[in-house]
Amino acid sequence: MAKQKVAMLTAGGLAPCLSSAVGGLIERYTDIAPDVELIAYRSGYQGVLLGDKIEITGDMREKAHLLHRYGGSPIGNSRVKLTNAADCHKRGLTKEGDNPLRVAAERLAADGVTILHTIGGDDTNTTAADLAAFLGANGYDLTVVGLPKTVDNDVVPIRQTLGAWTAAEVGARFFDHVSNEQSAAPRTLVIHEVMGRHCGWLTAATARAYIQRTRNNEYVEGLMMNTQLKNIDGLYLPETHFDLEAEAARLKDIMDRTGFVTLFVSEGACLHEIVADREAAGEEVKRDAFGHVKIDTINVGNWFQKHFAKLLNAERSMVQKSGYYARSAPANYEDLRLIQSMVDLAVESALNKVSGVTGHDEDQGGKLRTIEFPRIKGGKAFDVRTPWFAEVMDYIGQKFTPAD
């Protein structure tokens, strides 16, 4: 059997699994195929295009277990789409007229790579699919196996993406502190904006984790450090619809009674309406290399703040975002177990020349398998009929209507 050379990369935004997944891959290959040479491309596909790589040394192998303690990526991330030649050229990653897929393929071939592990979300892994298809059509013998990470948990048909459980838990811990700001001034509106462009899973799961974290606290009722201070009064997702005037009336009643209101808002809630309003007004909405609206330029939380602060007669209002704090955390116990199982399968599949993305396949009864690249896509909506979500909304005391 020809000697294998394994490369790995992490791409897209951060998630609380990248460091552990890299560490897990190094550990697994060291355990079962110690003669395999390991390299990592720095900053994702950018590193492939530029030939910027890290040789995984013996010392790195011995200390790979330490990577499970940390967040971030030990090999760096970037957002590069290999099928967007104009963007790659604009960023100085390729020369004018180059096909980035060919440049990447030739780099992998020149480096002698036989297995490539991509650790990322739907864009990372659909880009890996594009690369795998190009390589196959052009006679390159390369196996590509992806690991699915995204805090949004929105990759079809994967049941649970790496890092999402941790992000929900850490986001809840973040807001447990922020909620105390309700005691800083009368008639305060606090909005917790949670990541989730198209999918409300993380916002809902963060709310659930926050409720589980706070509902059994012992308080001093009659003072402000009470049950109400830790309540969530409204929860808004891309998958739910609400009437602004009716919701404002409901929340104003809470503000009048308690002196504060707390909202959890997905960064993609009402996104289409906000973008449509801005474009109708002649404003150019910025988009990334993948054509996605640059979510940080929209400020959905600020939209909620602007409208509700006025309607609730709030004297003080604020938006707090847990995104960067949550996505940069080290993986929790549940995610570490999930990472280990997916890494083990990824290595097994790679050595057996089976390409795809590891994950629990919702179309095959939740079986953990290497899912075919053509079936991988992003934008999976959160199912608001999920029983635990109904329990969260009942606990909050908020009625909701699924979006059309």
N, C-alpha and C positions, 0 to 999 in steps of 0.2 A: 504494500500500500504506500502510495506517495506521501511524503511528509506534508502535514497540514500546517498552514499559517493562518492564524486567526486575527482579525481586526475587529475593533468595536468602536462605536461612536455614540454619543448622546446628542440629541438635537431638540429644537423647539424651546418652549419655556421650561423652567425648573419644575420638579415635583419631588416629593419626599421619598424617592426610591432610587434616584439615579446613582448616588454614591454606593448604595448597597447593591444595586444590580451589577455595577462594574466590579465591585469587590467579589460578589457571588460568582460571576463569570470567571474571574481570575482563579478563585478558589476551586471551582468545579473542574476546570481544565487541568489545574495543578494536581488534583486528586486522581482523575481518571485518565488523563492524557498528558502526563508531565513533559513529554518531549515536544509537544506542540508549541510553536513559537507564537507569542502574543504581542500585538501592538495595539495602540489606540490612536485614532485620528483626533487631533486637538480641534475643539470648536466645531464638532459635527461635520456636515458635508463641506463646510469651508475648508477644513483640514484636508479632506480628500482632494479637493480641487487644487489646493496649494502644496500638497505633499508634506503637510505639517503633521508629523506623527511622533508618538512617544513609544519607545521600546520598553516593554514591561520586563523589568530586571528581576533577578532572583530575590533581591531585598524587597521589591514591591510585592512579589508573590508571598513571601513570608509574612508581610505586614498587611496583606489584603483584608484580613478580618477587621482591621481598625476602621475600614471605610463604612462599616455598618453603623458606626457611631455618629456619622455626619450627614448633613444635608448638602444641597448643591450638587455640582458634578465635578469629580476629580479630574475630568478630561475636557471640560468646557463645552458649552453649547453655542449654537447659532441658529438662525432661521434662514435656510438657503433652499430654494426649490430648483432642482436640477433641470426641470423642464422650462424654466423661465430664463432663457438665454440673455434677454435684455437686462434683467436685473443682475445676473451674475457678472455681466460685462461692466455694468454701471458701478458695481462694488469692487471692481478690480480683481475679481476671482478668475476670470477667463479673458481671453483676447477676443477682439471683435471678429465675429464670424464663427467662433468656436461653438460646438455643441457640448454643453456642460456634461451631459450623460456620457458622451464619448471621452471627454477629458477625465471624468471620474473613473470610467471603466479602464482606460489606459493606465491611470495611476495605480489602480488596484492590481492590474496585471503586472505592471513594472515592479511593484512591491512584492509580488509573489503571493498575494492573498488568495486563499482558497475558501475561507469562510468569513462572512461579514455579519456582525451582530449590530443591529440598529435599535437603540433604546429611545423611544419617543412616542408621540401621540399619532393621531391619524395622518397628519401631514408628513411626519417623519417616515411612517411605514408605507404610505401610499407612494412617497418618493422612492423608498426602498423597492417597492413593487415596480415602479418605472425603471429603476436601475437594473433589477433582476431580469425584467423582460428585454431590455436593451442588450444586456450581457448574453442572454440566451440566444437572441436573434443574431448576434455577431460572433458566436463561437467561443465566448469566454466561459470557462468552467468555474463557476463561483456559486456557493450556497449562501443565501441571505436569510437569516432568521431574526425576526424582530421581537422585542419585548414591549408591551403596551403600557406606556405611562401617560397619565394626564389626570390632574385633580378634578377635571370636569366629569370623569367617568362617562364619556359620551362616544365611545368607539363601537361601531357595529361590526360583528355580532358578539362582542366580548362582554361578559357579565360584569366583571369588576376589573378596572384598570389599576395599575400599580400607583400607589401614592395617594389615592383619593380618600381612603379611610383615615390616614394620618392627617391630611389637610383639614378634614372635618373636625377631628378631635382638637387639633391645634387652634383652628379658628374659634372653636368654642371657648378654649382657654383664654385666647386673646380678648374675646368680648366679655368674659366674666370680669375682667378688670375694667374694660371700657364702660360697662354698664353702671359703674359707680359714679360716672360723670353726671348721671341724672340728679345727683344730690348737690351739684355745684351751683345751680341757679334755678329760680322758679321757671315754670313752663318751658322745660327743656325738651327738645326733640333730638334723639340720637338715632342715626341711621348706620347700620352695619352693612357695608357693601361687600359682597362675597363674590369671588371669581365664578365665572360660568357664562360664556358668551351666548351659546344657544341652548344650553342644558341647565336646568335648575337643580340637578341632583345635589351638587355640593352645598348650595344654600340650604336646601331642605335637610340634608344630612348634618350640616353644621348646627342648624336650629335644633335638630333632634339631640345631638351630642350636648349642646348647651343646656337644654331642658334636663337631660339625664344628669348633668353635672351639678345643677343648681336646685332641682326641685326638692331634694331631701335636706337642704340646708336648714339649720336652726336659726331663726331670726328673733329680733326683739320687736314684736308687733306693737304698733302705736308710734314707733319712731320711723324714720325714713329707711333704715336698714331692715326692710321687710320683704315679704313675698313679692309684692307688686314691683319693687325696684328691679327684680330679676326677671320680670315677665317679658315676653315678646308680644307686641300688640298687633303687628302686621307682618306678613311674610309674602313676598312677591317674586314670582318666577317667570321665565319666558313662556312657560306652559300654562300659565293661569291668566285670567282676565279679571279686571275690576272696573267698577264705575267710580271715577274720581270724586264726584260730588258726594255720592253715597258713602264712600269709604272715608272721605274727609269728615263727614258728619259723625260717623261712628268713632273716629279717632279723636275728634274734638270733645266728644262726651268723656272719653277717657282722660284727656288732658285736663278738662275742667274738674274732674273728680280727684285725680291723683297728682297733677302738676307736672307730669312727664309722659312721653310716649317713646316707645322703642320699636324700630322697624328693621327687619332683615330683608335685604334687597339683592337679588342676583344682578351682576353687572350687565346681563343681557335682557333684563326685564324692560319691557317697553322700547327695546332698542330700535325695532323697525319703525315705530311711530316717531321716535326722536330723529332718526336719520332721514326719514321722509320729510319731516318738518324742515330740517336744515337744508336739504337739497332743494325743496320747493322754494325756499327763501334765497336760493342762488349760491349757497355755501358749498364749497368743495369738501367732501368728507374723505379724509385720508385713509388709504388702504395699504396693506402689506404686500409682500411678493406673492402671497397665495390668493390675493384678492379679498381678504378679510378686512372688514372695517377695523381700523386701529382703535381698539376699545378704550384705551386711555385718553383718546381725544374726545370721547363722547361724554364721559362723566355722568353715567346714569344716576349715581347716588346724588349728585348735585341737582339733577332734574327733580328727583323726589324731594330733596331739601327745599328747592325753590318753590315748588307748588304746595307742599304740605305745610311748610313753616308759616306761610301766609294764611292758609285756610284754617290752621289750628291756633292762630294767634300766638305762636311760639315766641318767647322773648329771647331764646337762645337755641341755636340748632347747629348740628355738626354731623359730618360724614366721616366715619372711620373705616378704613379698608384693611382687612386681614390678609389679603392676597399674598403679598411678598413675605410676610411673616410665616404664613402657613405653608407656602409652596417650598420654602427653603429649609424646612424642618427635617431632622432625621426620621427615618421610617419607624413607626410604632410596631408593637408586637404582631398585630394582625397583618400589617403589610410585609413585615419581615418573613412571615410564614408564606405569604402569597408569592413574594419575590423568590424565595428558595425553590418553591415548586415550579415556577415558570422558568427559572434559570436552569434547573436540572433538565427539564424537557427541551429547552432551547439548545443546550449542549448536545443532548442525545440526538435531536433532530439534525443539528448541523453535522455531526459526525456521520450520520446516515444519509446525508445529502438531501434532506427534506427541507425545502424553503417554505416560509410563511411567517405568521405571527402567533406566538403562544398565547393561549387564553382559554377561559371557560366558554365554550361555544354555545350560545343561547339557542341556536337552531338545531343543536344535537344534544338536548337535554342537559346542558351545562357541563358537558364533558371537557376536561382539560386536554387540549390537543393543539397541534400546530395548524392554524387556520390558513386557508389559501389566501394569498395576497388579493386576488380580485374581489374577495368578499369583504375586505376591510374598507371601511369608510367612516367619516366623522359625522358629527351632528346628530347623534342619537338623542332623542328627546327623553326627558325624565317622565316616567309613567306616574301621573298623579293619582292613579287608582291603586298604587302600592299601599297595602294596609298600614304600614308604619307612618306614611305621610298623612293619611286620614287621622291617625291618632295624634300626630303633632298638631294638625289644624284644630282638632277638637280640644286639645289642651290649651291652645292659644285662644280658642273661642271665636275663630274667624271663619266665615263662610267663603267659599271660593268657587269660581266657575272656570272649567278648563278652557284654554284659549282655542280659537277655531283652528 
